Each structure stands twice: as C-alpha cells, then as structure tokens.
Amino acid sequence: MDRVPMTVKGEVALRDELQRLKHEDRPNITKAIAEARAHGDLKENAEYHAARERQSFIEGRIQDIESKLSRAQVIDIAKVPHQGRVVFGSTVQLYNVDTSEEVVYHIVGEDESDISKNKISINSPIARGLIGKSEGDEVTIVTPGGEIHYEVTEVQYV
C-alpha cells in the first residue's frame, strides 16, 4: 500500500471535506433525489438525473478521501530538525538565475497543491528537482516549458 504524504494542514482539510460531504452534502442530495422522484416520470426528469450524478460524484469523493486518509503519512515539518535542506513540507525561496526573479514555493502533498498560492505538489517537476538541495545550491529544473535555473536562497521549516 503506497503511503500518501501530506502536511498537518492538508490532513485537516481532507478531514473537514469528508465531514462536510458525509454530514451535509450527502443528506442534501438524498433529499433532492426524493423531491425529483416525486415529480413523476424519471426517464425525462432532468432534476433526478442531475441529482443522481451529483450523488455519484459525492460517493466517489468520499471513497477517495477515506482511501487517502487511511494511507496518509502526515509530516509535521515543524518537528523536523532544520538542516537547510529542501524536504517535504518545507518552504523554499528561489532566485531565478535567468530572469533575476524570486519565487517562493511550499512543497505539499498532491491534494494540497495550489499553484495560485505557490503550493506545489511533491510530485511536480520543480519539487522533485529541489528535494535534497540546500541553501546556496544551484539547480536546473526541467519543466514542460523548458529548463529553469534556480539558486536556493532560503529553506524554511514552518
């Protein structure tokens, strides 16, 4: 069974979503299906079919979350001794050698990634290229858009 790495915040977010799906969304969709059934002919009842589709999505998401939580390897970066190395859960400040731009990435689990918040998945090309690097290291990351040359300027364990 493959372990699923996630941060403490990531685990909390998944547990919150699971709670909402089971105790709010699931009962609401059950009511919506019952109401749609009451409207009669199910063959031509768009509300019924939409509600059943939504129910299928909710049940699938519940199973997905439960599976991930059962395989979760929760890593509390605050408890990891700071050694200046890029590890899962760390926040990395990078200097783009080619463009002179700085960027900060937080390396998180697959479900937590959100590029708009600079949270990148441990499985992304950038994260894979950074893992194990130390402050001051230069690294070339191969991305679908081409090579990027970074210098690791700071690693935080927060």
N, C-alpha and C positions, 0 to 999 in steps of 0.2 A: 504494500500500500504506500503510494507516494505521499510524502508529507507536503503540506501546503504552508509555506512560510507567510506569516502576517505579523503586523505590528499590533501592539495592545489596542490602539485606536481602531485598527482595522477589524479586530475581533469584536470589539464593542459595537461597531457599526453594523456588522453582519448579524449579531445577536438582536440588535434593535430592529433591523429589517425583518428578521424571522418572526419576531414578536408581533410586528405590525401586520405581516402577511397572515399569520395564523389567527390573530385575535380581532383584526379589523377588516382586512380585505377579503378573507375567506368567508366570514359571515355575511358581509355585504353582497358578495357575488351570489351566494346561496339565495338570499332574498330576491335579488334581481332575476335569477333564473325562475324562481317560483312566480314572480309577478309576470314575467314574459309567458310562462306556461298558461297562466290564467287568461291570456289574450286569445287563446284558441289555437288554430291550425299552426303546428310547429314547422311545417315544410316551408311556409312563406313568412315566418316570423323572424325578421332581421334582429330584433332585440334579443331573442332567445339565442340565436346563433352567435351573436357578438358576446353575450354573457358566457356562453359555454366556452368560447375561445379564450376569453379572459380567465375563466376558471382553470382552463388547461395551463395557461401561462403561469398563474399563481401556484398551482400544484407543482409544476416543473421547477419553479424558482425555489420553493420550499425544499424540495428534494436536493437541489443543487447546493443550497446553503447548508443544509444539515450534513451533507457529504463533506463539504469543505471544512466545516467546524469539527467534524469527527476526525479529520486528518490534519487539523491545524497544528502548526508548530509556531506558537506565539513567542516572539522575540521582543523582550523589553530592552531596547537599546540603552536606556538609562542605567541598566545594571551591568552593561558590558564595559570592561576596563578600556578607557580611551588610550589608544596607541597611535592615533593619527592615520590609521588605515581605513580605507573605504570598506564597509561591511554592510550587510542588510540592515536597513533601518537608519543608516547614517544620512546626514545632510551634507552635501558636497558642494563647495563653491569652486567653480571652474573659470579659468581665463581662456578664452578662445584665442589662440596664438595668431590665427589668420585674420580675424576681424577686430581684435582688441576688445571684444565684448565679454562681460562677465555674466554667468548664469549660475543659478543655484538649483540643485535637484535633491529631492528627498527620495531615497530608494525604498520602495514599499512592495507589498505583495500584489499579485495580479488584480485582485478585486478592488484594491485601494488606489490604483494608478489613476491619475487625472492630470494630463499634461497642462491644462489651464491653470492648475495650482502647483505646477512643477513637481508633481509626484509621479515618478517613473517606475514602471514595473521592474522587478529584479530580473525578468526575462527579456527586457528590452536590450537592443544592441549597446546603447550607451551604458546602462548599468552593468552589463556583462563585461564591458571593456574597463570599467572603473573598479570593480571588485578587486580588493587586494592591493590597490595602489595606495601610495602615501602622499602626504602633503609635500609639495615640491616636485613630484613626479610629472613628467610629460607623457602623454598618451595619445595615440592615434586611434580614433574610433571609426570603424567602417559602418556607415549607415546606408539605408536605401538611397539617400540623396547624395552620397559620396563620402569622402574621408573628412573628418573634423579633427583638428589638432588642439588638444586642451593641455593646460597646466593645472594640476590640482593645487589650489591655493589654500583651501581650508577644509577640514573634515570635522563635523560636529556630531556628537552622540547625544541628541536631545529628543 
